[in-house]
Amino acid sequence: MTRLAALSFVSLLVLASAAHAEDAPRSIRLNQTGLEANGPKRAVLADASKTPLDWTLLDASGATVAGGKTKVFGDDTASGEHVHQIDFSGLRKAGDGYRLKVGAAESRPFALRAKPDGKLTKAALSFFYQQRASVPIEARFVERADLARPAGHAPDKATCFDLADERGQVWPGCDYTLDASDGWYDAGDHGKYVVNGGISVWTLVNAYERASVLKRPGALKALGDGSQALPENANGVPDILDEARFELSFLLAMQVPDGKTLQVPVGKQKPVDGKLKLTGIDASGMAHQKIADRNWTGVPTAPADDKEVRYLYYPTTGATLNLVAVAAQAARVWKTIDPAFSARCLEAARRAFAAARRNPEIYQLGPFTGSGGYGDGDLTDELYWAAAELYATSGDAGAEKVLRASPLFLAAGDISWGSVGALGTITLALAPNGLKPAEIAQARASLTGSAGRYLSDDLGQGYGLPYAAPGYPWGSNSSVLNRAMVLGLAYDFTGEIAYRYGAVDAMDYVLGRNPLDRSYVTGFGARAMQNPHHRFLAKQANAAYPAPPAGVVSGGPNSTNMGDPVAEKMKGQCKPQTCWTDDYRAFTQNEVAINWNAPLVWASAFLDDTAK
């Protein structure tokens, strides 16, 4: 190690003494960070009783301040438990030390907050600073000195991959090198990806754009200049945009220079004898899929200690459309903040849009050791999203034509890195653009319709969350939080409080109201996740490395892709909401990622902004 090897024995003792025994799970589950005094208040009890049970709510002095009967939900498929729901929303007195009791079962003490403190939003956004590549992470900007580290991949320069992939296919490489410095490490590894960087930066910028368009002074202040501990936090630009721009710098640098012909697989190919057919294309303006290591590094490995050779991996249509979308969004948002940067982004978006239209079917097909794939066989949603962003920013006639021809025009649906159509509809519903008022109303109605379906899911879940799936996917917590974003926008558009309450339910689930009685966000709650799969935040793997900072969300339960050493042993042994372990080896369950923390920032900022 570099700096970490020099940690003194005394420092290690101090770090070790800071650790504490984890609180035992309770049968009464609720948001472990407390509840809004003027908002909804729900808890869930795991109990076999088929009839309602008496509950009481005690204040800090032990006096009974509320009581009632539990609502028997019954057998809950997702958790595998028989559960009761407790609603004590009628009590609105702020204070600390409240406790719920049902027979012998008792909750931990919890608070009812009169006003949000903003700590979760700030901590969740700080994760992105700590994922920065090519710059040192400074002690003055993080919560503990051991989280500081030297710059990794500084500079982050690479040429195209020109070796054999896992199938033995030799790739031809290219005759140029790009400096793809800056940006965020994607997850627990050292790869940086245009696909996934796109949705992550979009979500952060959209949180700001929502506050700006809807004129929400509280949110603008919470996300504004000086709100974060950042090197740029006194430059007159909102800090959330400073952070997003650091990723945009990387994304813009991944664009193929003009005049370059590259050999790539065209179309939806299947390997023949392990090989793909490569065709020469004019790749000018396209975006490389990723810059990443030749081989996986071990856990732990600090970024500065990564000795693997870095490569650019061939450009894809999906990456190119991601670049179009976020560059166009940035051109709109930075138009008055930094006109020169705005113009640069718009030019990049237009070049990339032309390149994607020229090369509409170049998919991520190569199995490359050392980095994730982010392969996507359906780019209909990426094309719609890109066209929506470019049209909203510039009124581009070509983008409008593509937009109106899309089967996704003004539609909504679930959001993930591989399903981004709703992002285009969100922009058309929110940002000023040239659509007719009736079309903007239709976009808002589509999003509100999705939110209504999420509320229906909420009613059908024992743990009362706006998410229902027969199996929980990799990154299920981000699925829940992305739904919270749509619910939040539905509340913004309609004023109907039920949508906001659905977003509260999503956050309550992530922060402790779940069958594992677990907060999936580090540093928040009595039983917060502590051991993510991450190459630097890896104290469980090696005591010389730091524990994670507060504000990092785990991917969460994963019952559909149980491919790590921990999860493999759980196959067939756990219900969807319980297929999770707080273990750094459980990368399918407990990895962290930028596209999971981004909706945490959005949802937390929204709830803070709209709290009464």
C-alpha positions as CSV (number, residue, x, y, z in Angstrom):
1,M,0.0,0.0,0.0
2,T,1.0,3.6,-0.3
3,R,-0.5,5.9,2.4
4,L,-2.5,3.2,4.0
5,A,0.5,1.0,4.7
6,A,1.8,3.9,6.8
7,L,-1.1,4.0,9.2
8,S,0.3,3.8,12.7
9,F,-0.6,1.1,15.1
10,V,-2.2,3.8,17.3
11,S,-4.4,4.9,14.4
12,L,-5.6,1.3,13.9
13,L,-6.4,1.0,17.5
14,V,-8.4,4.2,17.4
15,L,-10.3,3.0,14.3
16,A,-11.0,-0.4,16.0
17,S,-12.2,1.2,19.2
18,A,-14.7,3.2,17.1
19,A,-16.4,0.0,16.1
20,H,-19.4,-1.1,18.1
21,A,-21.5,-4.2,18.5
22,E,-24.5,-4.2,16.2
23,D,-27.9,-3.8,17.7
24,A,-30.0,-7.0,17.7
25,P,-32.9,-7.1,15.2
26,R,-36.4,-6.2,16.5
27,S,-39.7,-7.6,15.5
28,I,-41.2,-4.0,15.3
29,R,-39.6,-2.4,12.2
30,L,-39.7,1.2,11.2
31,N,-37.5,3.9,9.7
32,Q,-34.4,3.9,12.0
33,T,-33.6,7.5,11.4
34,G,-37.0,8.7,12.8
35,L,-40.2,9.9,11.2
36,E,-41.8,13.2,10.2
37,A,-43.9,14.7,13.0
38,N,-46.4,16.0,10.5
39,G,-46.1,13.2,8.0
40,P,-47.1,9.5,7.8
41,K,-45.9,7.2,10.5
42,R,-46.1,3.5,9.9
43,A,-44.4,0.5,11.5
44,V,-44.6,-3.2,10.7
45,L,-44.7,-6.0,13.3
46,A,-43.8,-9.6,12.4
47,D,-46.2,-11.7,14.5
48,A,-48.1,-15.0,13.8
49,S,-51.3,-13.7,15.4
50,K,-54.3,-13.8,13.0
51,T,-56.2,-11.2,15.0
52,P,-55.4,-7.6,15.6
53,L,-53.1,-6.8,18.6
54,D,-53.1,-3.9,21.0
55,W,-50.3,-1.4,20.4
56,T,-49.2,1.6,22.6
57,L,-46.9,4.5,21.9
58,L,-44.8,5.7,24.8
59,D,-43.0,9.1,25.0
60,A,-39.5,9.5,26.5
61,S,-40.9,9.6,30.0
62,G,-42.7,6.3,29.5
63,A,-46.2,7.9,29.4
64,T,-48.7,6.4,26.9
65,V,-49.4,9.0,24.2
66,A,-51.3,6.9,21.7
67,G,-52.7,3.5,21.2
68,G,-54.8,1.3,19.0
69,K,-55.1,-2.0,17.2
70,T,-52.7,-3.4,14.6
71,K,-54.0,-4.1,11.1
72,V,-53.4,-7.7,10.2
73,F,-51.9,-7.9,6.7
74,G,-51.3,-11.6,7.0
75,D,-48.8,-13.6,5.0
76,D,-46.4,-11.5,3.0
77,T,-44.9,-13.1,-0.1
78,A,-41.9,-10.8,-0.4
79,S,-40.7,-11.2,3.2
80,G,-42.0,-14.7,4.0
81,E,-43.5,-13.3,7.2
82,H,-46.9,-13.0,8.7
83,V,-47.1,-9.3,9.5
84,H,-49.2,-6.6,11.1
85,Q,-49.1,-2.9,10.2
86,I,-49.3,-0.1,12.8
87,D,-50.3,3.4,11.7
88,F,-49.8,6.2,14.3
89,S,-49.9,9.1,11.9
90,G,-52.4,10.9,14.2
91,L,-49.7,11.8,16.7
92,R,-47.9,14.9,15.5
93,K,-45.9,16.0,18.5
94,A,-42.2,16.3,17.7
95,G,-39.8,14.8,20.2
96,D,-37.2,12.1,20.9
97,G,-37.4,8.8,22.7
98,Y,-40.7,7.5,21.5
99,R,-41.2,3.7,21.7
100,L,-43.8,1.4,20.2
101,K,-45.0,-1.6,22.2
102,V,-47.0,-4.6,21.2
103,G,-47.2,-7.1,24.0
104,A,-43.6,-8.1,24.8
105,A,-42.3,-6.6,21.6
106,E,-40.8,-3.1,21.8
107,S,-39.2,-0.8,19.2
108,R,-36.0,1.0,19.7
109,P,-36.4,4.7,20.8
110,F,-37.1,6.9,17.8
111,A,-37.6,10.6,17.0
112,L,-40.5,12.5,15.5
113,R,-38.8,15.3,13.6
114,A,-40.5,18.7,13.3
115,K,-38.2,19.7,10.4
116,P,-35.8,17.7,8.2
117,D,-32.1,18.1,9.1
118,G,-30.8,17.6,5.6
119,K,-28.0,15.2,6.8
120,L,-29.0,12.3,4.5
121,T,-29.1,14.4,1.4
122,K,-25.7,15.9,2.1
123,A,-24.1,12.5,3.0
124,A,-25.6,10.7,0.0
125,L,-24.3,13.4,-2.3
126,S,-20.8,13.3,-0.7
127,F,-20.5,9.7,-1.9
128,F,-19.9,11.1,-5.4
129,Y,-17.0,13.2,-4.3
130,Q,-15.4,10.2,-2.7
131,Q,-15.8,8.2,-6.0
132,R,-13.9,10.8,-8.0
133,A,-11.0,9.6,-10.1
134,S,-7.8,11.4,-11.0
135,V,-7.8,13.7,-8.0
136,P,-6.8,13.2,-4.4
137,I,-9.7,12.9,-1.9
138,E,-8.8,15.5,0.7
139,A,-9.3,15.0,4.5
140,R,-10.9,18.4,4.8
141,F,-13.8,17.3,2.6
142,V,-14.7,14.0,4.2
143,E,-16.0,13.0,7.5
144,R,-13.0,11.1,8.7
145,A,-9.3,11.4,8.0
146,D,-8.9,7.8,7.0
147,L,-11.2,8.4,4.1
148,A,-8.7,10.6,2.4
149,R,-6.6,9.0,-0.3
150,P,-4.2,9.8,-3.1
151,A,-5.4,10.3,-6.6
152,G,-6.0,7.2,-8.6
153,H,-5.5,7.1,-12.4
154,A,-4.1,10.5,-12.7
155,P,-4.1,11.1,-15.6
156,D,-6.5,8.4,-16.9
157,K,-5.2,8.0,-20.5
158,A,-5.8,5.0,-22.6
159,T,-6.0,3.6,-26.1
160,C,-8.4,1.1,-27.5
161,F,-8.4,-2.5,-26.3
162,D,-6.2,-4.5,-28.8
163,L,-5.9,-7.9,-27.1
164,A,-8.0,-11.1,-27.0
165,D,-11.2,-11.0,-25.0
166,E,-12.6,-13.9,-23.0
167,R,-13.8,-15.7,-26.2
168,G,-10.4,-15.4,-27.7
169,Q,-11.4,-12.7,-30.2
170,V,-8.6,-10.3,-30.9
171,W,-9.8,-6.7,-31.2
172,P,-8.0,-4.3,-33.6
173,G,-7.6,-1.3,-31.3
174,C,-7.3,2.2,-32.6
175,D,-4.7,4.8,-33.5
176,Y,-5.4,7.3,-30.8
177,T,-5.3,7.8,-27.1
178,L,-7.9,9.7,-25.0
179,D,-7.4,11.4,-21.7
180,A,-10.5,10.3,-19.9
181,S,-9.5,11.7,-16.5
182,D,-12.0,12.8,-13.9
183,G,-15.4,11.2,-13.5
184,W,-16.6,8.8,-10.9
185,Y,-15.6,5.2,-10.3
186,D,-18.8,3.4,-11.1
187,A,-19.2,1.1,-8.2
188,G,-16.9,-1.0,-6.1
189,D,-14.4,-1.4,-8.9
190,H,-12.2,1.1,-10.8
191,G,-14.1,1.1,-14.1
192,K,-15.8,4.2,-15.5
193,Y,-18.7,3.7,-17.7
194,V,-20.6,6.0,-20.1
195,V,-23.7,3.8,-19.8
196,N,-24.6,4.1,-16.1
197,G,-22.7,7.4,-15.8
198,G,-25.4,8.8,-17.9
199,I,-28.4,8.0,-15.7
200,S,-26.4,8.9,-12.6
201,V,-25.4,12.4,-13.7
202,W,-28.9,12.9,-15.2
203,T,-30.6,12.1,-11.9
204,L,-28.4,14.6,-9.9
205,V,-28.9,17.4,-12.5
206,N,-32.6,16.7,-12.6
207,A,-32.8,17.1,-8.8
208,Y,-31.5,20.6,-9.4
209,E,-33.6,21.3,-12.5
210,R,-36.7,20.2,-10.6
211,A,-35.9,22.7,-7.8
212,S,-35.1,25.4,-10.3
213,V,-38.1,25.0,-12.6
214,L,-40.6,24.6,-9.8
215,K,-38.9,27.5,-7.9
216,R,-38.3,25.6,-4.7
217,P,-36.0,27.9,-2.6
218,G,-35.4,25.3,0.2
219,A,-34.2,22.7,-2.3
220,L,-32.1,25.2,-4.2
221,K,-30.4,26.1,-0.9
222,A,-29.9,22.5,0.1
223,L,-28.3,21.7,-3.2
224,G,-26.6,25.1,-3.7
225,D,-23.2,26.6,-3.5
226,G,-21.7,26.0,-0.1
227,S,-24.1,23.1,0.7
228,Q,-21.4,20.4,0.3
229,A,-17.9,19.8,1.4
230,L,-16.3,20.1,-2.0
231,P,-13.2,21.8,-3.5
232,E,-15.6,23.9,-5.7
233,N,-18.0,24.9,-3.0
234,A,-17.4,28.6,-3.1
235,N,-17.5,29.2,-6.9
236,G,-21.0,30.6,-7.2
237,V,-22.3,27.4,-8.8
238,P,-24.7,25.0,-7.0
239,D,-22.6,22.2,-5.5
240,I,-24.8,19.5,-7.0
241,L,-23.9,20.8,-10.4
242,D,-20.2,21.1,-9.6
243,E,-20.3,17.4,-8.7
244,A,-22.2,16.5,-11.8
245,R,-19.8,18.5,-14.0
246,F,-16.9,16.4,-12.7
247,E,-18.6,13.4,-14.3
248,L,-19.6,15.3,-17.4
249,S,-15.9,16.1,-17.9
250,F,-15.2,12.4,-18.2
251,L,-18.3,11.7,-20.4
252,L,-17.4,14.4,-22.9
253,A,-13.8,13.1,-23.1
254,M,-15.1,9.6,-24.2
255,Q,-16.3,10.9,-27.5
256,V,-14.4,9.5,-30.6
257,P,-12.5,12.2,-32.5
258,D,-13.6,13.2,-36.0
259,G,-12.4,11.2,-38.9
260,K,-11.9,7.9,-37.1
261,T,-12.8,4.5,-38.7
262,L,-13.1,1.7,-36.2
263,Q,-13.8,-2.0,-36.5
264,V,-16.8,-2.9,-34.4
265,P,-19.6,-5.5,-34.3
266,V,-22.7,-4.2,-36.1
267,G,-26.1,-5.6,-35.3
268,K,-27.4,-8.2,-32.9
269,Q,-24.8,-10.8,-33.5
270,K,-24.2,-14.2,-31.9
271,P,-20.6,-15.4,-31.9
272,V,-19.7,-18.0,-34.5
273,D,-16.9,-20.2,-33.3
274,G,-16.5,-17.7,-30.5
275,K,-16.0,-14.8,-32.9
276,L,-18.0,-11.7,-33.9
277,K,-17.9,-10.2,-37.3
278,L,-16.3,-6.8,-37.2
279,T,-17.1,-4.0,-39.7
280,G,-15.4,-0.7,-40.3
281,I,-17.6,2.3,-39.5
282,D,-17.2,6.0,-39.4
283,A,-17.1,6.3,-35.5
284,S,-16.7,10.1,-35.4
285,G,-18.7,11.5,-32.5
286,M,-19.6,8.2,-30.9
287,A,-18.8,7.5,-27.3
288,H,-16.7,4.7,-26.0
289,Q,-18.6,2.3,-23.7
290,K,-16.1,2.5,-20.9
291,I,-12.5,3.0,-19.7
292,A,-11.5,0.2,-17.4
293,D,-8.8,-2.2,-16.3
294,R,-7.5,-5.2,-18.3
295,N,-8.1,-7.5,-15.3
296,W,-10.1,-7.3,-12.1
297,T,-8.1,-5.9,-9.2
298,G,-8.4,-7.6,-5.8
299,V,-10.4,-6.5,-2.8
300,P,-9.0,-4.3,-1.3
301,T,-7.1,-2.1,-3.7
302,A,-6.8,1.6,-3.4
303,P,-7.2,3.5,-6.7
304,A,-3.6,4.8,-6.5
305,D,-2.4,1.2,-6.1
306,D,-4.2,-0.1,-9.2
307,K,-1.4,-1.3,-11.5
308,E,-3.6,-2.8,-14.2
309,V,-3.3,-1.5,-17.8
310,R,-6.3,0.7,-18.7
311,Y,-8.1,0.5,-22.0
312,L,-10.9,2.2,-23.9
313,Y,-13.5,-0.3,-25.0
314,Y,-15.2,0.1,-28.4
315,P,-17.9,2.7,-28.8
316,T,-21.5,1.6,-28.7
317,T,-24.8,3.2,-29.7
318,G,-26.1,2.9,-26.2
319,A,-23.1,4.9,-24.8
320,T,-23.5,7.4,-27.5
321,L,-27.1,8.0,-26.8
322,N,-26.3,8.4,-23.1
323,L,-23.9,11.1,-24.0
324,V,-26.4,12.8,-26.2
325,A,-29.0,12.9,-23.3
326,V,-26.7,14.2,-20.5
327,A,-24.8,16.6,-22.7
328,A,-28.1,18.1,-24.0
329,Q,-29.4,18.3,-20.5
330,A,-26.2,20.0,-19.3
331,A,-26.4,22.5,-22.2
332,R,-29.8,23.5,-21.0
333,V,-29.0,23.7,-17.3
334,W,-25.7,25.5,-17.6
335,K,-26.9,27.9,-20.3
336,T,-26.8,31.0,-18.0
337,I,-24.4,29.5,-15.4
338,D,-21.5,28.9,-17.9
339,P,-22.5,29.7,-21.5
340,A,-19.2,28.4,-22.9
341,F,-19.6,25.0,-21.2
342,S,-23.2,24.9,-22.3
343,A,-22.2,25.5,-25.9
344,R,-19.5,22.8,-25.7
345,C,-22.1,20.3,-24.3
346,L,-24.6,21.1,-27.0
347,E,-22.1,20.7,-29.8
348,A,-21.1,17.3,-28.3
349,A,-24.7,16.2,-28.0
350,R,-25.4,17.1,-31.7
351,R,-22.3,15.3,-32.9
352,A,-23.2,12.2,-30.8
353,F,-26.8,12.3,-32.0
354,A,-25.7,12.3,-35.7
355,A,-23.2,9.5,-34.9
356,A,-25.9,7.4,-33.2
357,R,-28.3,7.9,-36.1
358,R,-25.6,6.9,-38.5
359,N,-24.7,3.8,-36.4
360,P,-28.0,2.7,-34.8
361,E,-27.1,-0.9,-33.9
362,I,-23.7,-1.2,-32.3
363,Y,-24.2,-3.1,-29.1
364,Q,-22.0,-4.0,-26.2
365,L,-21.1,-7.6,-27.0
366,G,-17.5,-8.3,-26.0
367,P,-16.9,-10.3,-22.8
368,F,-14.0,-8.3,-21.4
369,T,-12.3,-9.4,-18.1
370,G,-11.8,-6.6,-15.6
371,S,-15.0,-4.6,-16.0
372,G,-18.8,-4.8,-16.2
373,G,-20.6,-5.0,-19.5
374,Y,-23.7,-2.8,-19.3
375,G,-25.0,-4.5,-22.4
376,D,-28.4,-3.5,-23.7
377,G,-30.1,-5.2,-26.6
378,D,-33.0,-2.7,-26.9
379,L,-32.0,0.9,-27.5
380,T,-35.5,2.3,-28.2
381,D,-35.6,3.9,-24.8
382,E,-32.1,5.4,-25.1
383,L,-33.0,6.9,-28.5
384,Y,-36.2,8.4,-27.1
385,W,-34.4,9.8,-24.1
386,A,-31.7,11.4,-26.1
387,A,-34.1,12.9,-28.6
388,A,-36.2,14.3,-25.7
389,E,-33.3,16.0,-24.1
390,L,-31.9,17.4,-27.3
391,Y,-35.4,18.7,-28.4
392,A,-36.1,20.3,-24.9
393,T,-32.8,22.1,-25.0
394,S,-32.6,23.2,-28.7
395,G,-35.9,22.6,-30.4
396,D,-33.9,20.5,-32.9
397,A,-36.2,19.4,-35.7
398,G,-34.5,16.1,-36.3
399,A,-34.8,15.3,-32.6
400,E,-38.5,16.2,-32.6
401,K,-39.1,13.9,-35.6
402,V,-37.4,11.0,-33.8
403,L,-39.3,11.9,-30.6
404,R,-42.7,11.8,-32.2
405,A,-42.0,8.6,-34.1
406,S,-41.0,6.8,-30.9
407,P,-43.4,4.2,-29.4
408,L,-42.4,5.7,-26.1
409,F,-43.5,9.3,-26.9
410,L,-44.9,10.8,-23.7
411,A,-45.0,7.4,-22.0
412,A,-43.6,6.4,-18.6
413,G,-42.5,3.3,-16.8
414,D,-39.9,1.9,-14.5
415,I,-36.5,3.4,-14.4
416,S,-33.1,1.8,-14.4
417,W,-29.8,2.2,-16.3
418,G,-31.2,-0.1,-19.0
419,S,-34.7,1.4,-19.1
420,V,-34.4,5.2,-19.5
421,G,-37.5,6.1,-21.5
422,A,-39.2,7.7,-18.5
423,L,-36.3,10.1,-18.1
424,G,-37.2,11.6,-21.5
425,T,-40.8,12.0,-20.5
426,I,-39.8,13.5,-17.1
427,T,-37.8,16.2,-19.0
428,L,-40.7,16.9,-21.4
429,A,-43.1,17.1,-18.4
430,L,-40.8,19.4,-16.4
431,A,-38.4,21.5,-18.5
432,P,-39.7,24.3,-20.7
433,N,-39.9,23.0,-24.3
434,G,-41.8,23.4,-27.5
435,L,-44.4,20.7,-27.1
436,K,-48.1,21.8,-27.0
437,P,-49.6,22.3,-23.6
438,A,-51.8,19.3,-24.1
439,E,-48.8,17.1,-24.8
440,I,-47.0,18.3,-21.7
441,A,-50.1,17.5,-19.8
442,Q,-50.1,14.1,-21.3
443,A,-46.5,13.5,-20.2
444,R,-47.4,14.5,-16.7
445,A,-50.5,12.3,-16.8
446,S,-48.3,9.3,-17.9
447,L,-45.9,9.8,-15.0
448,T,-48.8,10.2,-12.6
449,G,-50.3,7.0,-13.9
450,S,-47.1,5.2,-13.2
451,A,-47.1,6.7,-9.7
452,G,-50.7,5.4,-9.2
453,R,-49.6,1.9,-10.1
454,Y,-46.8,2.2,-7.6
455,L,-49.3,3.1,-4.9
456,S,-51.3,0.1,-5.8
457,D,-48.2,-2.0,-5.3
458,D,-47.7,-0.3,-1.9
459,L,-51.1,-1.5,-0.7
460,G,-50.3,-5.1,-1.7
461,Q,-47.0,-5.3,0.3
462,G,-46.8,-6.3,3.9
463,Y,-44.0,-3.9,4.5
464,G,-45.9,-1.1,2.7
465,L,-43.5,-0.1,0.0
466,P,-44.3,1.0,-3.6
467,Y,-42.6,-1.9,-5.2
468,A,-43.8,-5.4,-6.0
469,A,-41.7,-8.0,-7.9
470,P,-41.8,-11.8,-7.7
471,G,-38.0,-11.7,-7.5
472,Y,-35.8,-8.8,-6.3
473,P,-33.2,-7.9,-8.9
474,W,-29.6,-6.8,-8.5
475,G,-29.8,-3.2,-7.1
476,S,-33.3,-3.6,-5.9
477,N,-33.0,-0.6,-3.6
478,S,-32.4,1.6,-6.6
479,S,-35.6,0.2,-8.2
480,V,-37.5,1.3,-5.0
481,L,-35.8,4.8,-5.0
482,N,-36.3,5.4,-8.7
483,R,-40.0,4.8,-8.0
484,A,-39.8,7.3,-5.2
485,M,-38.6,9.9,-7.8
486,V,-41.7,9.3,-10.0
487,L,-43.9,9.5,-7.0
488,G,-42.3,12.7,-6.0
489,L,-42.9,14.2,-9.4
490,A,-46.5,13.1,-9.4
491,Y,-46.9,15.0,-6.1
492,D,-45.3,18.0,-7.7
493,F,-47.6,17.9,-10.7
494,T,-50.9,17.2,-8.8
495,G,-50.4,18.2,-5.2
496,E,-52.0,14.9,-4.2
497,I,-50.5,14.0,-0.8
498,A,-50.8,10.2,-1.4
499,Y,-47.9,10.3,-3.9
500,R,-45.6,12.0,-1.4
501,Y,-46.6,9.4,1.2
502,G,-45.6,6.7,-1.3
503,A,-42.2,8.3,-1.6
504,V,-42.0,8.3,2.2
505,D,-42.8,4.6,2.2
506,A,-40.0,3.9,-0.2
507,M,-37.5,5.7,2.0
508,D,-38.9,4.1,5.2
509,Y,-38.2,0.7,3.6
510,V,-34.6,1.5,2.6
511,L,-33.9,3.0,6.1
512,G,-35.2,0.1,8.2
513,R,-38.9,-0.8,7.7
514,N,-38.0,-4.2,6.1
515,P,-37.9,-7.8,7.3
516,L,-34.2,-7.7,8.1
517,D,-34.7,-4.6,10.4
518,R,-31.8,-3.1,8.4
519,S,-31.0,0.4,7.3
520,Y,-29.3,-0.1,3.9
521,V,-27.6,3.3,4.1
522,T,-24.3,3.5,6.0
523,G,-24.2,5.7,9.0
524,F,-28.0,6.1,9.3
525,G,-29.9,3.9,11.7
526,A,-29.2,1.5,14.6
527,R,-28.5,-1.4,12.2
528,A,-26.9,0.4,9.2
529,M,-25.1,-1.5,6.5
530,Q,-21.3,-1.4,7.2
531,N,-19.5,-3.7,4.9
532,P,-20.0,-2.8,1.2
533,H,-18.4,-4.6,-1.7
534,H,-15.8,-1.9,-2.5
535,R,-12.1,-1.8,-3.2
536,F,-11.3,1.1,-1.0
537,L,-14.1,1.2,1.6
538,A,-13.0,-2.2,2.6
539,K,-12.3,-2.4,6.3
540,Q,-13.9,-5.8,6.7
541,A,-11.5,-7.2,4.1
542,N,-8.4,-5.4,5.6
543,A,-8.2,-3.3,8.8
544,A,-5.8,-0.9,7.1
545,Y,-8.6,0.3,4.8
546,P,-11.4,2.6,5.9
547,A,-15.0,1.7,6.8
548,P,-17.5,3.5,4.5
549,P,-18.6,7.0,5.1
550,A,-22.2,7.8,6.0
551,G,-24.7,8.1,3.1
552,V,-23.8,5.1,0.9
553,V,-26.7,2.9,-0.1
554,S,-26.4,-0.9,-0.6
555,G,-27.7,-2.5,-3.7
556,G,-30.0,-4.4,-1.4
557,P,-31.8,-7.8,-1.6
558,N,-31.1,-9.8,-4.7
559,S,-33.0,-13.1,-5.3
560,T,-32.6,-13.3,-9.1
561,N,-28.8,-13.1,-9.7
562,M,-27.1,-14.9,-6.8
563,G,-23.7,-15.3,-8.3
564,D,-21.2,-14.4,-5.5
565,P,-19.8,-16.8,-2.9
566,V,-22.1,-15.6,-0.2
567,A,-25.3,-15.4,-2.3
568,E,-24.7,-18.8,-3.8
569,K,-25.2,-20.5,-0.4
570,M,-28.5,-18.6,0.0
571,K,-30.2,-19.9,-3.2
572,G,-33.6,-21.4,-2.4
573,Q,-33.1,-20.5,1.3
574,C,-34.4,-16.9,1.4
575,K,-37.5,-14.9,0.4
576,P,-36.9,-12.0,-2.0
577,Q,-36.7,-9.2,0.6
578,T,-34.3,-11.3,2.8
579,C,-31.7,-12.3,0.2
580,W,-29.1,-10.0,1.5
581,T,-26.0,-10.1,3.6
582,D,-23.8,-7.3,5.0
583,D,-20.6,-8.8,3.7
584,Y,-18.0,-7.3,1.3
585,R,-17.8,-10.6,-0.6
586,A,-21.6,-10.4,-1.5
587,F,-21.1,-8.3,-4.5
588,T,-24.5,-9.2,-6.0
589,Q,-26.2,-7.9,-2.8
590,N,-24.0,-5.4,-1.1
591,E,-22.1,-3.6,-3.8
592,V,-22.6,0.2,-4.0
593,A,-22.9,2.2,-7.2
594,I,-23.4,5.7,-8.5
595,N,-26.7,4.9,-10.1
596,W,-28.0,3.7,-6.8
597,N,-26.8,6.7,-4.7
598,A,-28.2,9.2,-7.3
599,P,-31.9,8.4,-6.7
600,L,-31.2,8.4,-2.9
601,V,-30.0,12.0,-3.3
602,W,-33.0,12.9,-5.4
603,A,-35.6,11.2,-3.1
604,S,-34.0,12.6,0.1
605,A,-33.8,16.1,-1.3
606,F,-37.4,15.9,-2.4
607,L,-38.7,14.7,1.0
608,D,-36.7,17.4,2.8
609,D,-38.1,20.0,0.4
610,T,-41.7,19.0,0.7
611,A,-41.9,18.2,4.4
612,K,-44.5,20.3,6.2
